[in-house]
Amino acid sequence: MTRSNRFGARASVRHAVELVDDRGRPVTPRDIAPIGTLDAGGRGQHEVTIPAGLADGFYLLRVTAVGKGGGREAAESVAAHFEVAAGAIQPIDANDWLARSRANREVTP
């Protein structure tokens, strides 16, 4: 994952990574990065990995980033949908994920 500073000034940044199943249940603990800084126009890298050994099914990996710089604040969230079958991870689009997974069928607390 690459973070880019588009504030035009030094910025404080933070992000969180979540992996949930198609029922919305966390699969791994939420990974919340410490607050960092990026210079104006700067870029930062953070490696995001999908853990091995996931059960067959559908998953959503979501990264939410927030930043504050130059008197402005912003938040952005991106998601990747994928299916695991016999240990193989296959990226799929959001429409396929919604049509084939349990995401639209039930809510489990």
Long-range contacts (C-beta under 8 A, 24 or more apart in sequence): 1-45, 1-46, 1-47, 1-48, 1-63, 2-43, 2-44, 2-45, 3-38, 3-43, 3-44, 3-45, 3-46, 3-65, 3-67, 4-38, 4-42, 4-43, 5-38, 5-39, 5-40, 5-41, 5-42, 5-43, 5-67, 5-69, 6-74, 7-40, 7-67, 7-68, 7-69, 7-70, 7-72, 7-74, 8-40, 8-41, 8-69, 8-70, 9-40, 9-69, 9-70, 9-71, 10-37, 10-38, 10-39, 10-40, 10-69, 11-37, 11-38, 11-40, 11-67, 11-68, 11-69, 11-70, 12-36, 12-37, 12-67, 12-68, 12-69, 13-37, 13-38, 13-44, 13-65, 13-66, 13-67, 14-65, 14-66, 14-67, 15-46, 15-63, 15-64, 15-65, 15-66, 16-63, 16-64, 17-48, 17-61, 17-62, 17-63, 18-60, 18-61, 18-62, 18-63, 18-64, 19-50, 19-51, 19-59, 19-60, 19-61, 19-62, 20-59, 20-60, 20-62, 21-57, 21-58, 21-59, 21-60, 22-57, 22-58, 22-59, 22-60, 22-97, 22-101, 22-102, 22-103, 23-102, 23-103, 23-106, 23-107, 23-108, 24-103, 24-107, 24-108, 25-108, 27-51, 27-54, 27-59, 38-67, 38-69, 40-69, 40-70, 50-82, 50-89, 53-87, 54-84, 54-89, 55-84, 56-84, 56-85, 56-86, 57-83, 57-84, 57-101, 58-82, 58-83, 58-84, 58-92, 58-97, 58-100, 58-101, 58-102, 58-103, 59-83, 59-84, 60-97
